[in-house]
Amino acid sequence: MALHQLDLVRDVLDKQIVDAEETEMGRVDGVVSELREGKPPRIDHLELGFEVLADRMHPRVERWLHALRKRWSVRKSGRYAIPWAHVIEVDRHAIHVNVKAEETPAFDWERWLRKHVVQKLPGGDPE
């Protein structure tokens, strides 16, 4: 059995996340690891969301975007976590996860646009 090494910055951070139905659901904006006494750290979950990305730039930017999101966004949270246990595969192009994008907060804006814009267009389909 060969040991596989994973470079978090090169192989995980900013990679496209693809759900179980091959739907793209954003990019990995953050990686959260668990520190364990006497053991090596392990990945706990992946984080998605503009607040996570903003926090990588500067904490003030994250706080500013958090305030904007609370006031005007359809999203309930600026962060979404995918437990590492749901990661199926990490390849050169994407990270495949065992979740359905349509059922996650990653698709809040898509659901809102479908309901408030697309359905009101001529020929707009509720599905």
VOGU-3710 file (C-alpha; in Angstrom, 3 decimals, decimal comma):
1> malhqldlvr> 0,000/0,000/0,000  1,517/3,284/-1,105  1,218/6,370/1,057  -0,271/9,344/-0,719  0,877/12,799/0,249  -1,451/15,724/-0,083  -0,127/19,262/-0,272  -3,042/21,307/1,083  -2,136/24,536/-0,683  -1,328/22,958/-4,040
11> dvldkqivda> -3,841/20,085/-4,072  -6,843/21,388/-2,114  -7,009/25,165/-1,598  -8,819/27,017/-4,422  -9,718/23,776/-6,235  -13,146/23,370/-7,816  -15,595/21,319/-5,750  -17,808/18,924/-7,688  -20,776/17,210/-6,058  -21,989/13,626/-6,423
21> eetemgrvdg> -24,012/14,614/-9,521  -21,023/16,352/-11,208  -22,400/19,831/-10,411  -19,763/22,464/-9,738  -20,449/24,122/-6,393  -17,643/26,600/-5,936  -14,044/26,477/-4,844  -12,342/25,553/-1,600  -11,775/28,854/0,180  -10,420/27,410/3,425
31> vvselregkp> -9,138/24,221/4,991  -9,679/23,591/8,715  -7,475/21,063/10,448  -7,734/19,413/13,828  -4,723/19,427/16,148  -4,466/16,240/18,185  -2,222/15,617/21,178  0,650/13,315/20,240  -0,682/12,752/16,716  -0,251/14,564/13,413
41> pridhlelgf> -2,903/17,114/12,481  -5,717/15,960/10,228  -8,129/17,772/7,954  -11,493/18,331/9,651  -13,454/20,121/6,923  -13,322/22,326/3,843  -14,867/25,790/3,924  -16,577/27,638/1,103  -17,882/31,176/1,009  -16,836/34,706/0,279
51> evladrmhpr> -16,329/35,464/3,978  -13,726/32,688/4,207  -11,944/34,059/1,154  -12,134/37,611/2,526  -10,652/36,440/5,838  -7,658/35,082/3,905  -7,091/38,624/2,619  -7,591/40,465/5,904  -9,881/40,095/8,962  -11,292/43,598/8,419
61> verwlhalrk> -12,368/42,709/4,884  -14,116/39,630/6,296  -15,947/41,704/8,933  -16,996/44,259/6,312  -18,364/41,574/3,964  -20,068/39,837/6,889  -21,961/43,054/7,650  -22,932/43,474/3,982  -24,114/39,856/3,757  -26,247/40,176/6,893
71> rwsvrksgry> -27,971/43,213/5,438  -28,437/42,304/1,758  -27,588/38,694/1,001  -30,008/35,813/0,559  -27,484/33,513/2,215  -28,007/32,714/5,862  -24,271/32,240/6,356  -21,166/33,454/4,552  -19,483/30,121/5,283  -20,335/26,570/4,379
81> aipwahviev> -18,396/23,569/5,699  -18,006/20,214/3,994  -16,685/17,555/6,385  -13,557/15,837/5,099  -15,396/12,513/5,477  -17,554/13,591/2,484  -14,542/13,978/0,181  -14,540/11,129/-2,335  -11,537/12,033/-4,476  -8,954/14,759/-4,936
91> drhaihvnvk> -7,631/14,929/-8,486  -5,662/17,483/-10,488  -8,735/19,477/-11,491  -11,318/19,107/-8,757  -12,331/17,788/-5,392  -15,237/15,363/-5,642  -17,571/15,297/-2,642  -20,502/13,123/-1,616  -23,087/15,895/-1,173  -25,761/17,357/-3,440
101> aeetpafdwe> -25,004/20,964/-4,350  -28,692/21,818/-4,760  -29,302/20,989/-1,087  -26,461/23,096/0,301  -26,135/26,802/1,122  -23,663/27,001/-1,764  -26,720/27,224/-4,050  -28,699/29,852/-2,086  -28,248/32,502/-4,781  -29,152/30,067/-7,566
111> rwlrkhvvqk> -32,369/29,088/-5,775  -33,227/32,757/-5,143  -32,601/33,726/-8,788  -34,665/30,775/-10,031  -37,589/31,770/-7,806  -37,510/35,575/-8,206  -36,135/36,096/-11,716  -36,185/33,037/-13,981  -39,763/32,015/-13,152  -40,998/35,496/-14,036
121> lpggdpe> -39,420/35,433/-17,501  -41,530/34,320/-20,462  -40,990/30,577/-20,732  -39,415/30,487/-17,266  -39,796/27,012/-15,866  -40,455/26,558/-12,140  -38,209/23,497/-12,189
//
